[in-house]
Amino acid sequence: MRQARRLPRRLADCSGGKMTSRNGDGRWSRREVAKGLLAAPFVLSTAAKAQSSAKYEFGVAGIAPIYSAPYIAFKKGYFKEAGIDVGYLNSQSGPRTKQILTAGQVLVGCSGVNDALATTVAGKPTTVVFGLDRRITYANILIRKEDAGKFKSVADLSGQRLAVTQLQSATWLMAVFITEKGGAKDVDIRGLGDFATMLGALKSKQVAATIATSAMLEQMKGEDWAVPLFSIGDDASWKSTFGGDVPGIGCYVLQEQIDKNPAAIQAAVTGLVKAQNFINSSSPEELTELLHEDFMNSLPKPTVQSGLTFYKQNVFSPDNIISENSYALLSSIIKDRQFTPDQMAKIPYKAAINMDFVRKARAA
């Protein structure tokens, strides 16, 4: 049987160590040199092809208008235009998103910014590379309409049950912060899974209140059985409680991926920036028509459109930049609630947030 042709040893050994000729005397025949020159382009092109054909996954933690940027990047093909083959994965929650990110099952995770911070604190350095909002969309509290006379302020939730997705999640953090700032005492915070389950628990009176997304608030306008006790749409309440712009949802990656695969991260962020530009220039009606069927058909279409109208006016970050000031406000929410001062020392702005990819995409 004919043996496979080998590359000249000199080329095979060029990645490190002393380079020697086949016969060991330091001289190369013309035939050996020619074979090496012919083989080298094949090796390089094969390596480049393998890199360009790599397939990644992008984990999105929920089904809601807030995730419109990644939805649009998929729908419009912006990721592929930027040079990355990435698949959409509904990762269902923030905690699950960070779990599959650290397991290497997704390249990019999209959920609460504090999920990325928690991953770093746990020993797996993670960096936020794209900001979706400037006002935390899940920092709302819903109560039953029949209880509006009973619960007139957040302080009235003292001793009551309040639903969140999971303990130590981003929704849990908002529940803890808002109830503390509102003067509520001994609130029993329950992790129930997803938003649909939380709404069901509220409706069936298993809980007195639930943390809710803005899309859930819009949905309740149509169903008319629940009302907001605290809403991010109330500017006075927001500013008195949070103090200014605070990043809620972000796209984040493992720092090790930035170190070894920056081109893939840049391509992913470039696709997201193109999607945000499309959001900035499109009407809520246009966005609803584009996204509802493929990504949010579990929500009523009018709810999606109403939510997108609200988000464009109050929530979406038009430039996707998380500033040091807004991160400082988020840090003040987290400190002594979710993380100790020693843990906070592990996640200063420069370690937690990297806006270089966004800036490069926008400059281009």
ZAVEXPA-202115 format. One record per residue (C-alpha): residue in one letter; x negated, y, z negated. Coordinates in nm, 2 decimals. Example, Ala and Ser with C-alpha at 12.3 -4.5 7.8 and 13.67 -1.06 7.14 Angstrom:
// residues 2
{'A', {-1.23, -0.45, -0.78}}
{'S', {-1.37, -0.11, -0.71}}
//
This chain:
// residues 364
{'M', {0.00, 0.00, 0.00}}
{'R', {-0.12, 0.34, 0.08}}
{'Q', {-0.22, 0.56, -0.22}}
{'A', {-0.07, 0.91, -0.27}}
{'R', {-0.31, 1.18, -0.17}}
{'R', {-0.45, 1.36, -0.47}}
{'L', {-0.54, 1.73, -0.50}}
{'P', {-0.91, 1.80, -0.51}}
{'R', {-1.04, 1.77, -0.86}}
{'R', {-1.16, 2.13, -0.86}}
{'L', {-0.81, 2.26, -0.81}}
{'A', {-0.66, 2.01, -1.06}}
{'D', {-0.90, 2.12, -1.33}}
{'C', {-0.86, 2.50, -1.27}}
{'S', {-0.63, 2.55, -1.56}}
{'G', {-0.90, 2.53, -1.82}}
{'G', {-1.24, 2.39, -1.90}}
{'K', {-1.55, 2.36, -1.68}}
{'M', {-1.48, 2.32, -1.31}}
{'T', {-1.68, 2.05, -1.14}}
{'S', {-1.70, 1.91, -0.79}}
{'R', {-1.60, 1.56, -0.70}}
{'N', {-1.96, 1.44, -0.68}}
{'G', {-2.07, 1.63, -0.98}}
{'D', {-2.35, 1.83, -0.81}}
{'G', {-2.16, 2.16, -0.79}}
{'R', {-2.13, 2.14, -0.41}}
{'W', {-1.81, 2.10, -0.21}}
{'S', {-1.76, 1.96, 0.13}}
{'R', {-1.56, 2.16, 0.39}}
{'R', {-1.30, 1.89, 0.40}}
{'E', {-1.24, 1.91, 0.02}}
{'V', {-1.21, 2.29, 0.03}}
{'A', {-0.97, 2.27, 0.32}}
{'K', {-0.75, 2.02, 0.14}}
{'G', {-0.75, 2.24, -0.17}}
{'L', {-0.64, 2.55, 0.02}}
{'L', {-0.36, 2.36, 0.19}}
{'A', {-0.24, 2.21, -0.13}}
{'A', {-0.25, 2.53, -0.34}}
{'P', {0.05, 2.71, -0.17}}
{'F', {0.25, 2.39, -0.21}}
{'V', {0.19, 2.38, -0.58}}
{'L', {0.26, 2.75, -0.63}}
{'S', {0.58, 2.74, -0.42}}
{'T', {0.71, 2.43, -0.60}}
{'A', {0.65, 2.60, -0.94}}
{'A', {0.83, 2.92, -0.83}}
{'K', {1.12, 2.72, -0.69}}
{'A', {1.15, 2.53, -1.02}}
{'Q', {1.17, 2.86, -1.21}}
{'S', {1.42, 3.02, -0.98}}
{'S', {1.65, 2.72, -0.99}}
{'A', {1.66, 2.70, -1.37}}
{'K', {2.02, 2.70, -1.50}}
{'Y', {2.11, 2.87, -1.83}}
{'E', {2.43, 2.90, -2.04}}
{'F', {2.58, 3.22, -2.18}}
{'G', {2.79, 3.18, -2.49}}
{'V', {3.08, 3.42, -2.55}}
{'A', {3.24, 3.39, -2.89}}
{'G', {3.60, 3.46, -2.81}}
{'I', {3.88, 3.54, -2.56}}
{'A', {3.94, 3.92, -2.59}}
{'P', {3.90, 4.24, -2.38}}
{'I', {3.59, 4.33, -2.59}}
{'Y', {3.39, 4.07, -2.39}}
{'S', {3.48, 4.23, -2.06}}
{'A', {3.12, 4.30, -1.97}}
{'P', {3.00, 3.94, -1.95}}
{'Y', {3.34, 3.84, -1.80}}
{'I', {3.28, 4.09, -1.52}}
{'A', {2.92, 3.99, -1.47}}
{'F', {3.04, 3.63, -1.41}}
{'K', {3.34, 3.73, -1.19}}
{'K', {3.15, 3.97, -0.97}}
{'G', {2.84, 3.76, -0.94}}
{'Y', {2.62, 4.02, -1.10}}
{'F', {2.40, 3.76, -1.28}}
{'K', {2.32, 3.59, -0.96}}
{'E', {2.25, 3.92, -0.79}}
{'A', {2.00, 4.00, -1.07}}
{'G', {1.83, 3.66, -1.01}}
{'I', {1.96, 3.43, -1.28}}
{'D', {2.18, 3.12, -1.26}}
{'V', {2.39, 3.13, -1.58}}
{'G', {2.71, 2.95, -1.67}}
{'Y', {2.99, 3.07, -1.89}}
{'L', {3.06, 2.90, -2.22}}
{'N', {3.34, 2.99, -2.46}}
{'S', {3.15, 2.93, -2.78}}
{'Q', {3.47, 3.01, -2.99}}
{'S', {3.32, 3.19, -3.29}}
{'G', {3.02, 3.39, -3.41}}
{'P', {2.88, 3.12, -3.64}}
{'R', {2.91, 2.86, -3.37}}
{'T', {2.75, 3.09, -3.11}}
{'K', {2.44, 3.14, -3.33}}
{'Q', {2.42, 2.77, -3.40}}
{'I', {2.41, 2.67, -3.03}}
{'L', {2.17, 2.95, -2.96}}
{'T', {1.92, 2.83, -3.22}}
{'A', {1.97, 2.47, -3.08}}
{'G', {1.87, 2.59, -2.74}}
{'Q', {2.20, 2.52, -2.58}}
{'V', {2.25, 2.88, -2.46}}
{'L', {2.01, 3.14, -2.34}}
{'V', {2.23, 3.44, -2.45}}
{'G', {2.49, 3.46, -2.73}}
{'C', {2.76, 3.72, -2.75}}
{'S', {2.93, 3.78, -3.08}}
{'G', {2.90, 4.00, -3.39}}
{'V', {2.56, 4.18, -3.42}}
{'N', {2.54, 4.06, -3.77}}
{'D', {2.53, 3.70, -3.64}}
{'A', {2.20, 3.78, -3.48}}
{'L', {2.07, 3.93, -3.80}}
{'A', {2.18, 3.63, -4.00}}
{'T', {1.99, 3.40, -3.76}}
{'T', {1.67, 3.60, -3.81}}
{'V', {1.71, 3.60, -4.19}}
{'A', {1.76, 3.22, -4.17}}
{'G', {1.41, 3.19, -4.01}}
{'K', {1.48, 3.20, -3.64}}
{'P', {1.39, 3.55, -3.51}}
{'T', {1.67, 3.67, -3.29}}
{'T', {1.70, 4.01, -3.11}}
{'V', {2.00, 4.20, -2.98}}
{'V', {1.94, 4.31, -2.63}}
{'F', {2.28, 4.47, -2.52}}
{'G', {2.55, 4.65, -2.71}}
{'L', {2.91, 4.63, -2.61}}
{'D', {3.08, 4.87, -2.84}}
{'R', {3.04, 5.17, -3.07}}
{'R', {3.33, 5.09, -3.30}}
{'I', {3.38, 4.75, -3.45}}
{'T', {3.69, 4.61, -3.29}}
{'Y', {3.76, 4.34, -3.55}}
{'A', {3.77, 4.59, -3.84}}
{'N', {4.15, 4.60, -3.85}}
{'I', {4.38, 4.46, -4.11}}
{'L', {4.73, 4.34, -4.02}}
{'I', {5.02, 4.28, -4.26}}
{'R', {5.38, 4.17, -4.20}}
{'K', {5.61, 4.45, -4.11}}
{'E', {5.85, 4.34, -4.40}}
{'D', {5.56, 4.41, -4.64}}
{'A', {5.49, 4.76, -4.52}}
{'G', {5.66, 4.91, -4.83}}
{'K', {5.47, 4.68, -5.06}}
{'F', {5.12, 4.74, -4.91}}
{'K', {5.08, 5.11, -4.84}}
{'S', {4.70, 5.12, -4.86}}
{'V', {4.41, 4.88, -4.87}}
{'A', {4.40, 4.91, -5.25}}
{'D', {4.73, 4.74, -5.26}}
{'L', {4.57, 4.41, -5.14}}
{'S', {4.42, 4.36, -5.49}}
{'G', {4.47, 3.99, -5.59}}
{'Q', {4.61, 3.90, -5.24}}
{'R', {4.49, 3.65, -4.98}}
{'L', {4.33, 3.78, -4.67}}
{'A', {4.24, 3.57, -4.36}}
{'V', {3.91, 3.58, -4.17}}
{'T', {3.76, 3.34, -3.91}}
{'Q', {3.49, 3.20, -4.14}}
{'L', {3.31, 3.29, -4.46}}
{'Q', {2.99, 3.48, -4.40}}
{'S', {3.11, 3.56, -4.04}}
{'A', {3.14, 3.91, -3.90}}
{'T', {3.51, 3.92, -3.98}}
{'W', {3.43, 3.82, -4.34}}
{'L', {3.19, 4.11, -4.36}}
{'M', {3.45, 4.35, -4.24}}
{'A', {3.70, 4.22, -4.49}}
{'V', {3.46, 4.25, -4.78}}
{'F', {3.35, 4.60, -4.67}}
{'I', {3.69, 4.75, -4.60}}
{'T', {3.86, 4.61, -4.92}}
{'E', {3.57, 4.74, -5.13}}
{'K', {3.57, 5.08, -4.97}}
{'G', {3.95, 5.09, -5.00}}
{'G', {3.95, 5.01, -5.37}}
{'A', {4.10, 4.66, -5.36}}
{'K', {4.00, 4.42, -5.64}}
{'D', {3.98, 4.04, -5.65}}
{'V', {4.08, 3.98, -5.29}}
{'D', {4.10, 3.61, -5.20}}
{'I', {3.93, 3.59, -4.86}}
{'R', {4.00, 3.27, -4.67}}
{'G', {3.82, 3.14, -4.37}}
{'L', {4.08, 2.99, -4.13}}
{'G', {3.90, 2.93, -3.80}}
{'D', {4.03, 3.13, -3.51}}
{'F', {4.25, 3.44, -3.46}}
{'A', {4.55, 3.24, -3.35}}
{'T', {4.54, 3.04, -3.67}}
{'M', {4.49, 3.36, -3.87}}
{'L', {4.80, 3.52, -3.72}}
{'G', {5.00, 3.20, -3.78}}
{'A', {4.90, 3.20, -4.15}}
{'L', {5.01, 3.56, -4.17}}
{'K', {5.34, 3.49, -4.01}}
{'S', {5.41, 3.19, -4.23}}
{'K', {5.32, 3.39, -4.54}}
{'Q', {5.02, 3.17, -4.63}}
{'V', {4.82, 3.50, -4.65}}
{'A', {4.93, 3.86, -4.72}}
{'A', {4.70, 4.01, -4.46}}
{'T', {4.45, 3.92, -4.19}}
{'I', {4.15, 4.08, -4.03}}
{'A', {4.24, 4.14, -3.66}}
{'T', {4.09, 4.25, -3.34}}
{'S', {4.23, 4.55, -3.16}}
{'A', {4.38, 4.32, -2.90}}
{'M', {4.58, 4.15, -3.18}}
{'L', {4.71, 4.49, -3.29}}
{'E', {4.83, 4.55, -2.93}}
{'Q', {4.99, 4.21, -2.92}}
{'M', {5.18, 4.29, -3.24}}
{'K', {5.33, 4.60, -3.08}}
{'G', {5.52, 4.37, -2.85}}
{'E', {5.62, 4.11, -3.10}}
{'D', {5.71, 4.37, -3.37}}
{'W', {5.67, 4.16, -3.68}}
{'A', {5.33, 4.28, -3.80}}
{'V', {5.18, 4.63, -3.85}}
{'P', {4.83, 4.76, -3.92}}
{'L', {4.73, 4.85, -4.27}}
{'F', {4.39, 4.97, -4.15}}
{'S', {4.32, 5.05, -3.78}}
{'I', {4.00, 5.16, -3.61}}
{'G', {4.23, 5.37, -3.39}}
{'D', {4.28, 5.60, -3.69}}
{'D', {3.98, 5.84, -3.66}}
{'A', {4.02, 5.98, -4.01}}
{'S', {4.03, 5.63, -4.16}}
{'W', {3.74, 5.51, -3.95}}
{'K', {3.51, 5.81, -4.03}}
{'S', {3.59, 5.81, -4.40}}
{'T', {3.52, 5.43, -4.42}}
{'F', {3.24, 5.38, -4.18}}
{'G', {3.08, 5.72, -4.13}}
{'G', {3.03, 5.71, -3.75}}
{'D', {2.95, 5.48, -3.46}}
{'V', {2.87, 5.13, -3.57}}
{'P', {2.77, 4.84, -3.34}}
{'G', {3.01, 4.54, -3.37}}
{'I', {2.96, 4.31, -3.07}}
{'G', {2.63, 4.25, -2.90}}
{'C', {2.44, 4.01, -2.67}}
{'Y', {2.14, 3.85, -2.84}}
{'V', {1.86, 3.61, -2.76}}
{'L', {1.59, 3.42, -2.95}}
{'Q', {1.27, 3.63, -2.98}}
{'E', {1.08, 3.32, -2.85}}
{'Q', {1.28, 3.35, -2.52}}
{'I', {1.18, 3.71, -2.48}}
{'D', {0.81, 3.61, -2.54}}
{'K', {0.81, 3.33, -2.29}}
{'N', {1.08, 3.41, -2.04}}
{'P', {1.13, 3.79, -2.02}}
{'A', {1.23, 3.78, -1.66}}
{'A', {1.54, 3.57, -1.73}}
{'I', {1.64, 3.80, -2.02}}
{'Q', {1.59, 4.11, -1.80}}
{'A', {1.80, 3.95, -1.52}}
{'A', {2.08, 3.87, -1.77}}
{'V', {2.08, 4.23, -1.91}}
{'T', {2.07, 4.38, -1.56}}
{'G', {2.38, 4.18, -1.48}}
{'L', {2.55, 4.30, -1.79}}
{'V', {2.46, 4.67, -1.72}}
{'K', {2.61, 4.64, -1.37}}
{'A', {2.92, 4.50, -1.53}}
{'Q', {2.94, 4.79, -1.77}}
{'N', {2.90, 5.04, -1.49}}
{'F', {3.19, 4.87, -1.32}}
{'I', {3.40, 4.91, -1.64}}
{'N', {3.31, 5.28, -1.66}}
{'S', {3.43, 5.34, -1.31}}
{'S', {3.74, 5.12, -1.31}}
{'S', {4.09, 5.17, -1.45}}
{'P', {4.24, 4.94, -1.72}}
{'E', {4.49, 4.82, -1.45}}
{'E', {4.20, 4.72, -1.22}}
{'L', {4.01, 4.55, -1.49}}
{'T', {4.32, 4.36, -1.60}}
{'E', {4.39, 4.23, -1.25}}
{'L', {4.03, 4.12, -1.22}}
{'L', {3.99, 3.94, -1.55}}
{'H', {4.32, 3.83, -1.68}}
{'E', {4.37, 3.51, -1.48}}
{'D', {4.02, 3.37, -1.52}}
{'F', {3.93, 3.47, -1.87}}
{'M', {4.23, 3.60, -2.08}}
{'N', {4.54, 3.42, -1.95}}
{'S', {4.61, 3.30, -2.30}}
{'L', {4.70, 3.66, -2.38}}
{'P', {5.00, 3.84, -2.24}}
{'K', {4.89, 4.05, -1.94}}
{'P', {5.04, 4.38, -2.09}}
{'T', {4.85, 4.31, -2.41}}
{'V', {4.52, 4.28, -2.21}}
{'Q', {4.59, 4.60, -2.02}}
{'S', {4.68, 4.79, -2.34}}
{'G', {4.37, 4.66, -2.51}}
{'L', {4.15, 4.77, -2.22}}
{'T', {4.31, 5.11, -2.22}}
{'F', {4.23, 5.15, -2.59}}
{'Y', {3.88, 5.01, -2.56}}
{'K', {3.78, 5.24, -2.27}}
{'Q', {3.89, 5.54, -2.47}}
{'N', {3.76, 5.45, -2.81}}
{'V', {3.54, 5.14, -2.82}}
{'F', {3.32, 5.04, -2.52}}
{'S', {2.97, 5.17, -2.52}}
{'P', {2.92, 5.33, -2.18}}
{'D', {2.54, 5.30, -2.19}}
{'N', {2.51, 4.98, -2.41}}
{'I', {2.24, 5.14, -2.63}}
{'I', {2.24, 5.07, -3.00}}
{'S', {2.07, 5.36, -3.16}}
{'E', {1.86, 5.37, -3.48}}
{'N', {2.13, 5.58, -3.65}}
{'S', {2.42, 5.34, -3.57}}
{'Y', {2.20, 5.05, -3.68}}
{'A', {2.13, 5.23, -4.01}}
{'L', {2.51, 5.25, -4.07}}
{'L', {2.55, 4.88, -3.99}}
{'S', {2.26, 4.80, -4.23}}
{'S', {2.43, 5.00, -4.51}}
{'I', {2.74, 4.78, -4.46}}
{'I', {2.54, 4.46, -4.47}}
{'K', {2.30, 4.54, -4.75}}
{'D', {2.40, 4.39, -5.09}}
{'R', {2.71, 4.23, -4.93}}
{'Q', {2.57, 3.98, -4.68}}
{'F', {2.20, 4.02, -4.73}}
{'T', {1.97, 4.10, -5.03}}
{'P', {1.72, 4.39, -5.00}}
{'D', {1.44, 4.13, -4.95}}
{'Q', {1.64, 3.98, -4.66}}
{'M', {1.71, 4.32, -4.51}}
{'A', {1.34, 4.39, -4.50}}
{'K', {1.32, 4.11, -4.24}}
{'I', {1.55, 4.29, -4.00}}
{'P', {1.44, 4.65, -3.95}}
{'Y', {1.56, 4.82, -3.64}}
{'K', {1.25, 4.74, -3.43}}
{'A', {1.28, 4.37, -3.52}}
{'A', {1.65, 4.34, -3.48}}
{'I', {1.72, 4.55, -3.17}}
{'N', {1.54, 4.57, -2.84}}
{'M', {1.69, 4.82, -2.59}}
{'D', {1.40, 4.80, -2.35}}
{'F', {1.59, 4.57, -2.12}}
{'V', {1.89, 4.80, -2.10}}
{'R', {1.68, 5.10, -2.04}}
{'K', {1.48, 4.93, -1.76}}
{'A', {1.81, 4.81, -1.60}}
{'R', {1.95, 5.16, -1.61}}
{'A', {1.63, 5.32, -1.48}}
{'A', {1.65, 5.09, -1.18}}
//
